C-alpha cells in the first residue's frame, strides 16, 4: 500500500489510486487527475481537519481522533476491499502525505 500526492504522476506499481480527501484538490482539474476512485467520506470531518491544520505537533492527537471517527465506516470497508484486490495507493493533496489521513488509513488497513 502506498501513500502519495494526487499531484504526482501515476507510477508503475501504483495499482488502484484512491483520493481520500474531503474536498477536491486546489488547482487540479478533474480531467487532469489520475485516480480511479474518490472516497471523500473516509476523510476526516471538516472540524477535525481544521483543528489539525497539518501541525506536526498535533499529529498524534489527530491520529487518535481520526481513528475514532472512522469506527464502523462503510468507506473504510470499501478501502479494505480495494486493498484486498492488489496494490492500493491512497492519494491526498496534503504537502506531507506521511502526516495526513492517508498515512493513518494505511496504518489501519495494515500496510
BELMOFEN-V93478 format. One record per residue. N is the residue number from 0. RES is the residue in one small letter. PSI is psi in whole degrees, -180 to 180 (none if undefined). Layout:
# BELMOFEN-V93478
N;RES;PSI
N;RES;PSI
This chain:
# BELMOFEN-V93478
0;x;139
1;x;157
2;x;124
3;x;169
4;x;144
5;x;-25
6;x;-15
7;x;145
8;x;153
9;x;138
10;x;155
11;x;135
12;x;3
13;x;-29
14;x;-137
15;x;126
16;x;120
17;x;123
18;x;128
19;x;28
20;x;149
21;x;-37
22;x;152
23;x;140
24;x;136
25;x;140
26;x;8
27;x;119
28;x;141
29;x;-32
30;x;-26
31;x;-13
32;x;140
33;x;88
34;x;160
35;x;-31
36;x;149
37;x;116
38;x;83
39;x;-29
40;x;1
41;x;-9
42;x;161
43;x;154
44;x;158
45;x;-40
46;x;-46
47;x;-42
48;x;-45
49;x;-40
50;x;-46
51;x;-50
52;x;22
53;x;33
54;x;113
55;x;-29
56;x;-18
57;x;2
58;x;-43
59;x;-43
60;x;-38
61;x;-48
62;x;-47
63;x;-48
64;x;-41
65;x;-43
66;x;-36
67;x;-42
68;x;-33
69;x;-12
70;x;117
71;x;12
72;x;125
73;x;-29
74;x;-33
75;x;-37
76;x;-38
77;x;-42
78;x;-38
79;x;-41
80;x;-47
81;x;-40
82;x;-32
83;x;-14
84;x;1
85;x;-163
86;x;135
87;x;129
88;x;119
89;x;124
90;x;142
91;x;156
92;x;-9
93;x;141
94;x;-33
95;x;88
96;x;-26
97;x;-9
98;x;44
99;x;176
100;x;-29
101;x;-40
102;x;-39
103;x;-41
104;x;-42
105;x;-43
106;x;-47
107;x;-35
108;x;-5
109;x;23
110;x;none
